Amino acid sequence: MDWTPTRARALDRLARFLPSAGIDYAETRGFDDGPVGEAPGERGRANVSQLSPWLHAGLICEAEVIEAVLRQHSPREAASFVSEIFWRVYFKGWLEQRPGVWDSFRSTREAAFDKIDANAGLRTAYEEAIEGRTGISAFDTWAHELVKHGYLHNHARMWFASIWIFTLKLDWELGADFFLRHLRDGDAASNTLSWRWVAGLHTQGKTYAARADNIARYTANRPGGPLAAQDLADEAEPLTEAREHGRQPLDLPGPVAPEALAEPYALLLHDEAASHVPLALPAAPSLVIGAARPESRSPRGVGGPAVRFARGAVAGGMEDARRAFECEGVSWEEGGDLGAILAEAGMDRVACPYLPAGWTRDALMEQLGPLARDERVIWLLGDLARATWLHARAGFFRVKKEIEPILGELGITGANPPEGLPG
């Protein structure tokens, strides 16, 4: 699999997958056929898009993926794939209304690390898990695959999390952190809430139990045959937590009017918005600032594939924008002074793609916060997120019922190809 972190590669991957995005996807998406490139002539993962790293990096956006899919498939044929895309948007909107869930994850993760640092037995169990030495061959295969490739099939992520929590009895926060450290698509919302869903915390009382027969069935097409999963837990009792996470009302920025960007401004590209193209800016920036912060995902070391993808996406996106707008580009490294960068460029304002709750916001808001309070930050939020997050108040079913109305309201019908995708 070519994981080149560019918009061109994202569009190429999308174009290759489009013929399979309808009925074929609905019927085969649950199969984990193994990573591409492991054996000559293998099928690989043609049954899923693998677009999540580019989507997370904002090199391509959910709306244009849906638009492209609906150009080749009817809404009914594409319903399964479109629904999966909406899961990503839903998770972000749900966490945005409950930022305390993210804050709680961060604090309990620290406590979990303190526990393993203080307990040799726990530390050994944790190290065996992340190094793929548990003796559960399916789990160990995925652990190695994650570290090597920076990607796991979604079904494998669920099995892995279930085994981690219910069979290995390790804190779920440590597993979620392991994913964040290595996934190229290490999205704070999707990752945190998926682990909580498996554990019975997202939909309270409902857990996901990994079963050996299910794993064998859905890994049957992997090179070498199905993966074995021995001695899995028979029970998956839901976890509980003392703290309740109340929902906060959304306070989202509206669409940006052209006059808001009439004066010279800087465009800030970051880990979750590395390309200017999906932003559809109404006026050109006079400066492009790249701010990659992949190391902020975890207090422990972040894996090479994840770091290289994120830094490559932001650096490449900054260069693309610099050329497109014929302006200067500058990197804002961790520890640097954003205000000084703006002052040196003779600018007062910065346009920043919206930072939803998660590690990217944590990494950038210390300096963006004061600028925002002085009304020097122009927040950019896509119409699909704005329309969907309003319905992400409880379970996904509420959002699923609104998919067709939302797409109709936004005019996402498949009539217009994404910029850069052949018509």
C-alpha positions in Angstrom: 0.0 0.0 0.0 1.3 3.4 -1.0 0.8 5.7 2.0 2.2 8.9 0.4 0.7 11.7 2.4 -0.6 13.9 -0.5 -3.9 15.0 -1.8 -3.0 13.5 -5.2 -2.4 10.1 -3.7 -5.7 10.4 -1.7 -7.6 11.1 -4.9 -5.9 8.2 -6.7 -6.8 5.8 -3.9 -10.4 7.1 -4.0 -10.6 6.6 -7.7 -9.3 3.0 -7.5 -11.8 2.2 -4.8 -14.9 3.8 -6.2 -16.1 0.8 -8.3 -16.2 -1.3 -5.1 -17.9 1.4 -2.9 -21.4 0.1 -3.5 -22.9 -3.4 -3.0 -19.4 -5.0 -3.0 -18.4 -2.9 0.0 -21.6 -3.7 1.9 -21.0 -7.4 1.4 -17.3 -7.7 2.0 -16.3 -4.8 4.3 -16.1 -7.0 7.4 -13.3 -9.2 6.0 -9.7 -8.4 7.1 -7.7 -9.8 4.2 -4.3 -8.6 5.5 -2.0 -5.7 4.5 -1.1 -5.2 0.9 2.4 -6.1 0.0 2.9 -9.1 2.3 2.7 -11.8 -0.4 2.9 -12.0 -4.2 -0.5 -11.9 -5.9 -2.4 -11.4 -2.6 -5.8 -9.8 -2.7 -4.9 -7.3 0.0 -7.6 -4.8 1.2 -9.4 -4.1 -2.0 -12.7 -4.5 -0.1 -12.2 -1.3 2.0 -11.1 2.2 1.0 -8.2 2.7 3.5 -8.8 6.4 3.0 -8.9 7.2 6.8 -5.3 8.5 7.0 -5.9 11.1 4.3 -9.3 11.9 5.7 -7.9 12.4 9.2 -5.1 14.7 7.8 -7.7 16.8 5.9 -6.0 16.1 2.5 -9.4 15.0 1.3 -12.8 15.6 3.1 -15.8 13.4 3.9 -18.1 15.5 1.7 -16.1 15.1 -1.5 -15.7 11.3 -0.9 -19.4 11.0 -0.6 -19.9 13.1 -3.6 -17.6 10.9 -5.6 -19.2 7.7 -4.5 -22.7 8.9 -5.3 -21.5 9.7 -8.9 -21.0 6.0 -9.4 -23.5 4.3 -7.1 -27.1 5.0 -6.2 -27.8 6.1 -2.6 -29.2 2.7 -1.8 -26.2 0.9 -3.2 -23.8 3.2 -1.4 -25.7 3.3 1.9 -23.3 1.2 3.8 -20.2 3.1 2.8 -21.8 6.5 3.2 -22.9 5.4 6.7 -19.3 4.5 7.6 -18.1 8.0 6.5 -20.8 9.5 8.7 -19.6 7.5 11.7 -16.3 9.6 11.5 -18.3 12.9 11.5 -20.6 11.7 14.2 -17.8 10.7 16.6 -16.2 14.2 16.2 -19.6 15.9 16.9 -20.4 13.7 19.9 -17.0 14.4 21.5 -17.2 18.1 20.7 -20.3 18.2 22.9 -18.6 16.1 25.7 -15.0 17.4 25.8 -14.9 16.0 29.4 -14.7 12.5 27.9 -11.4 13.5 26.2 -10.1 15.2 29.3 -11.0 12.1 31.4 -9.2 9.9 28.9 -6.0 11.9 29.3 -6.1 11.9 33.1 -7.0 8.2 33.4 -4.3 7.3 30.8 -1.7 9.0 33.0 -3.0 7.0 36.0 -2.8 3.8 34.0 0.8 4.5 33.0 1.7 5.2 36.6 0.2 1.8 37.5 2.3 -0.1 35.1 5.4 1.9 36.0 4.9 0.8 39.6 3.9 -2.8 39.0 6.4 -5.2 37.3 3.7 -7.7 36.5 1.4 -5.2 34.9 4.3 -3.7 33.0 5.3 -7.1 31.6 1.7 -7.8 30.5 1.5 -4.4 28.8 4.9 -4.9 27.0 3.9 -8.3 25.8 0.7 -6.8 24.4 2.3 -3.9 22.5 5.2 -6.1 21.3 2.9 -8.9 20.1 4.1 -11.5 22.5 0.9 -12.6 24.2 0.6 -16.0 22.6 -2.7 -15.1 21.1 -1.6 -15.4 17.5 -4.4 -13.1 16.0 -3.8 -10.4 18.5 0.0 -10.6 18.1 -0.3 -10.4 14.3 -2.3 -7.2 14.6 0.1 -5.7 17.1 3.0 -6.2 14.7 1.0 -5.1 11.7 -0.1 -1.8 13.5 3.5 -0.9 14.4 4.9 -1.8 11.0 2.1 -0.3 8.7 0.4 2.3 10.9 -2.9 0.9 10.0 -5.4 -1.8 10.9 -8.7 -2.9 9.4 -11.6 -1.6 11.4 -12.9 -5.0 12.3 -9.4 -5.9 13.5 -9.4 -2.8 15.7 -12.6 -4.0 17.4 -11.2 -7.5 18.0 -7.9 -6.1 19.2 -9.6 -3.8 21.7 -11.9 -6.5 23.0 -9.0 -8.9 23.6 -7.0 -6.1 25.2 -9.8 -5.2 27.6 -11.6 -8.5 28.4 -9.0 -11.2 27.8 -5.7 -9.5 28.8 -7.5 -7.3 31.4 -5.4 -4.2 30.6 -6.7 -0.7 31.0 -8.5 0.4 27.9 -6.8 3.8 28.0 -3.4 2.1 27.4 -4.8 0.3 24.4 -6.3 3.5 23.0 -3.0 5.2 23.5 -1.2 2.4 21.7 -3.5 3.0 18.7 -3.0 6.8 18.9 0.8 6.3 18.9 0.8 4.2 15.8 -2.2 4.7 13.6 -1.7 7.1 10.7 -5.3 8.0 11.1 -5.0 8.5 14.9 -8.2 10.6 15.3 -8.9 11.5 18.9 -12.7 11.2 18.6 -12.9 8.0 16.5 -10.2 6.2 18.4 -11.3 7.2 21.9 -15.0 6.6 21.4 -14.5 3.3 19.5 -12.5 1.9 22.5 -15.2 3.2 24.8 -17.8 1.5 22.7 -16.0 -1.9 22.8 -15.7 -1.4 26.6 -19.4 -0.7 27.2 -18.8 3.0 28.1 -20.0 4.7 24.9 -23.3 2.9 24.7 -23.5 2.1 28.3 -23.8 -1.6 29.1 -23.2 -2.7 25.5 -19.8 -4.3 24.9 -18.2 -6.0 21.9 -16.9 -9.5 22.5 -14.2 -10.9 20.2 -15.0 -14.5 19.3 -12.6 -17.1 17.8 -15.0 -18.3 15.2 -15.8 -14.7 14.1 -12.1 -13.9 13.8 -11.5 -17.1 11.8 -14.4 -16.4 9.4 -13.4 -12.8 8.7 -9.7 -13.4 8.3 -10.1 -16.5 6.1 -8.7 -14.7 3.0 -5.5 -13.6 4.6 -2.3 -15.1 3.2 -1.6 -18.3 5.1 -5.3 -18.7 6.1 -7.4 -17.5 9.0 -5.9 -16.2 12.1 -6.1 -18.2 15.3 -7.4 -16.7 18.5 -7.0 -19.0 21.4 -8.3 -18.7 25.0 -10.4 -15.6 24.6 -12.5 -14.4 27.5 -16.0 -16.0 27.6 -17.5 -12.9 29.2 -17.3 -9.3 28.3 -18.8 -7.5 31.2 -19.1 -3.7 30.6 -16.7 -1.4 32.3 -18.0 1.4 34.4 -16.8 4.8 35.4 -17.6 7.0 38.4 -17.7 10.3 36.4 -20.7 11.3 34.3 -20.0 13.4 31.2 -22.7 15.9 30.6 -23.4 17.3 27.1 -22.5 20.9 26.4 -24.3 23.0 23.8 -22.4 23.5 20.5 -21.0 26.9 19.8 -19.8 26.5 16.2 -18.5 29.1 13.7 -20.8 29.9 10.8 -19.7 29.9 7.1 -17.0 32.4 6.4 -18.1 35.4 4.4 -15.6 36.7 1.7 -15.4 40.1 3.5 -14.0 38.3 6.6 -10.9 37.5 4.6 -10.7 40.7 2.7 -7.6 41.9 4.6 -4.3 40.1 4.5 -4.3 37.0 6.6 -2.3 33.8 7.3 -3.7 30.3 6.7 -2.8 27.8 9.3 -2.6 24.1 8.2 -2.3 21.4 10.9 -2.5 17.7 11.5 -6.3 17.5 10.8 -6.4 20.0 7.9 -3.2 19.8 5.8 -4.7 20.8 2.5 -6.2 24.1 1.5 -8.4 22.6 -1.3 -11.2 21.2 0.9 -11.4 24.5 2.7 -12.7 26.3 -0.4 -11.3 29.6 0.8 -13.2 32.6 -0.6 -10.0 34.8 -0.6 -6.4 33.9 -1.0 -4.1 34.1 2.1 -0.9 36.1 2.1 1.0 33.6 4.2 0.7 29.9 4.8 1.8 28.4 8.2 2.3 24.7 8.7 1.9 23.4 12.2 2.5 19.6 12.5 2.2 18.2 16.0 2.0 14.4 15.7 4.2 13.9 18.8 1.4 15.5 20.9 -0.8 12.3 20.5 0.8 10.7 23.5 3.2 11.2 26.4 5.0 8.1 25.1 6.9 7.8 21.8 4.8 8.1 18.7 5.5 5.6 15.9 7.5 6.4 12.8 4.7 5.8 10.2 2.3 8.1 12.1 4.9 10.8 12.5 6.1 10.7 8.9 2.6 10.7 7.5 1.5 13.7 9.6 4.6 15.8 9.0 4.7 14.9 5.3 1.0 15.9 4.9 1.5 19.3 6.5 4.7 20.0 4.8 3.3 19.0 1.4 0.1 20.8 2.0 1.9 24.0 2.9 4.0 23.8 -0.2 0.9 23.2 -2.4 -0.9 26.2 -0.8 2.2 28.4 -1.2 2.3 27.6 -4.9 -1.4 27.9 -5.4 -1.6 31.3 -3.7 1.8 32.6 -4.8 2.7 33.5 -1.2 5.3 32.6 1.4 5.2 29.6 3.6 6.6 29.1 7.1 6.7 26.3 9.6 5.5 26.9 13.2 7.4 24.3 15.2 6.5 23.3 18.7 7.8 25.9 21.1 7.8 28.6 18.5 5.8 31.8 18.8 2.9 32.1 16.5 2.3 35.8 17.4 5.9 36.5 16.4 5.4 34.8 13.1 2.4 36.9 12.3 4.0 40.1 13.5 7.1 39.5 11.3 4.8 39.0 8.3 2.9 42.2 9.1 -0.4 40.4 9.6 -2.9 40.5 12.4 -5.2 37.6 11.7 -5.0 33.8 11.0 -7.6 31.6 9.4 -7.5 28.2 11.1 -9.5 25.0 10.2 -11.6 24.2 13.2 -10.0 22.3 16.0 -12.4 19.7 17.5 -11.8 18.2 21.0 -8.7 16.1 21.0 -4.9 16.2 20.9 -4.5 18.6 18.0 -6.6 21.2 19.8 -4.6 20.6 23.0 -1.3 21.1 21.1 -2.2 24.4 19.4 -4.7 26.2 21.6 -2.2 27.6 24.1 -1.2 30.2 21.6 -4.3 30.3 19.4 -6.6 30.8 22.4 -5.4 34.4 23.2 -5.6 35.3 19.5 -9.1 33.9 19.3 -10.2 35.9 22.3 -8.9 39.0 20.6 -11.0 38.0 17.5 -7.8 37.5 15.5 -8.6 33.8 14.6 -11.1 33.1 11.8 -12.4 29.5 12.3 -13.1 27.4 9.3 -15.6 24.6 9.6 -17.0 22.5 6.8 -20.8 22.5 6.1 -21.1 18.7 6.5 -19.6 18.8 10.0 -21.8 21.8 11.0 -25.0 20.1 9.8 -24.2 16.7 11.2 -22.8 17.6 14.7 -26.2 19.1 15.6 -27.6 15.6 15.5 -24.7 13.9 17.3 -26.3 14.3 20.7 -26.7 10.6 21.6 -26.3 7.4 19.6 -25.5 7.1 15.9 -29.0 6.1 14.9 -30.2 9.7 15.3 -27.5 10.8 12.8 -28.2 7.9 10.5 -31.8 9.0 10.1 -30.6 12.5 9.0 -28.1 11.4 6.4 -30.4 11.8 3.4 -31.8 15.2 4.6 -28.3 16.5 5.3 -26.9 15.4 1.9 -30.0 17.0 0.2 -29.6 20.2 2.2 -25.9 20.5 1.2 -26.5 19.5 -2.4 -24.2 16.5 -2.2 -25.7 14.4 -5.0 -22.8 13.2 -6.9 -23.2 15.7 -9.7 -19.9 17.5 -9.1 -16.6 15.6 -8.9 -14.0 16.6 -6.2 -11.3 18.9 -7.4 -8.6 16.8 -8.9 -10.7 13.7 -9.5 -11.5 12.8 -13.1 -15.0 13.7 -14.2 
